Amino acid sequence: MSTNHLPLIHYVDRFEGNWPANSLCDIDALGYCFITAGPAWADSLMALRDRLVRFVGLKPSVSERASDKSKPSSTHLAAASQAKRSIHPGDQLGPFRVYAKTTDSLLLGADDRHLNFRVILQTAQHPDTSSHATTFSVTTQVQFNNTLGRLYFTLIKPFHKQIVKATVKGMEG
């Protein structure tokens, strides 16, 4: 999968996490873990965001985090993968559209009139280390479509960073 998934990238960040040794997990489990591992306080922030953005004509989020209380930890990633159906391009995964999938990465995102964003989930096994650890990363890429997009992201960026950091921590178990 290529590294640039938008015509222009105005913002990018990347957060990494680790799963314990022998937590053999597939990319579907990573996807389901990502959408369920977010902090509960983020759901409240998203509900507030949805109420506020209605007045400027932006799309509300479609969060399934609040409705799916089964938050798999790293020790349950394989079970999470087996319990859920396989993820395919074109699917909706929580609030995200699935754009592409390989054996070790998922490309998620959404487009709106103010900005487009992509989330790249990647996993890697490290059999050459003594722990045989599995690492994963969450990369966000944002393209501003207009001044509203730039202003909106300036306001939410601190929250975005904290939510993704907390989500990665939740994914670690």
Stockholm file with secondary structure:
# STOCKHOLM 1.0

chainA/1-173         MSTNHLPLIHYVDRFEGNWPANSLCDIDALGYCFITAGPAWADSLMALRDRLVRFVGLKPSVSERASDKSKPSSTHLAAASQAKRSIHPGDQLGPFRVYAKTTDSLLLGADDRHLNFRVILQTAQHPDTSSHATTFSVTTQVQFNNTLGRLYFTLIKPFHKQIVKATVKGMEG
#=GR chainA/1-173 SS CCSCCSSSCSEEEEEEEEECTTCCCCHHHHHHHHHHCSCHHHHHHHHHHHHHHGGGTCCCCCCCTTTCCCCCCGGGHHHHHHHSCCCCTTCEETTEEEEEECSSEEEEEEECSSEEEEEEEEEEECTTSTTCCEEEEEEEEEEECSHHHHHHHHHHHHHHHHHHHHHHHHHTC
#=GC SS_cons         CCSCCSSSCSEEEEEEEEECTTCCCCHHHHHHHHHHCSCHHHHHHHHHHHHHHGGGTCCCCCCCTTTCCCCCCGGGHHHHHHHSCCCCTTCEETTEEEEEECSSEEEEEEECSSEEEEEEEEEEECTTSTTCCEEEEEEEEEEECSHHHHHHHHHHHHHHHHHHHHHHHHHTC
//
